[in-house]
Amino acid sequence: MVNGKRYAHIVDPRTRMPSDRHRSVSILTKDSGLADGLSTALFILDAEEGKKLVKKLQDEGVEVEAMWIEPDGSQLYTENFFAEDFSGGGFLIPADFSGGGFLIPGISVEGGFLIPADFTL
């Protein structure tokens, strides 16, 4: 934060300034490389453009879901982000989670860590 304004580390190539459309974007998918790149792309796009991109990937057979947290704290999701039968990834632990003294391996995403679905302690 600088002078009360939150800045992201992701720069919007259109404005050459840090993107401020969303507070965070999280991706659920089995492919960590896709999750990393897609979270960055969706952070720059507005949520409706982002949903269209996710839908296009889904239509091509990619198992992927997304969640946006907006600057006002509201949350937007793709249709099956919380579906119990979604097999495309794991679960999200928010970045501000302070749930204990053990380290959980995960994939860092905007706003938290994506934990693989097959992870066990």
Secondary structure, 3 states (H helix, E strand, C coil): CECCECCCCCEECCCCEECCCCCEEEEEECCHHHHHHHHHHHHHCCHHHHHHHHHHHHHCCCCEEEEEECCCCCEEECCCCCCCCCCCCCEEEECCCCCCCCCCCCEEECCEEEECCCCCC
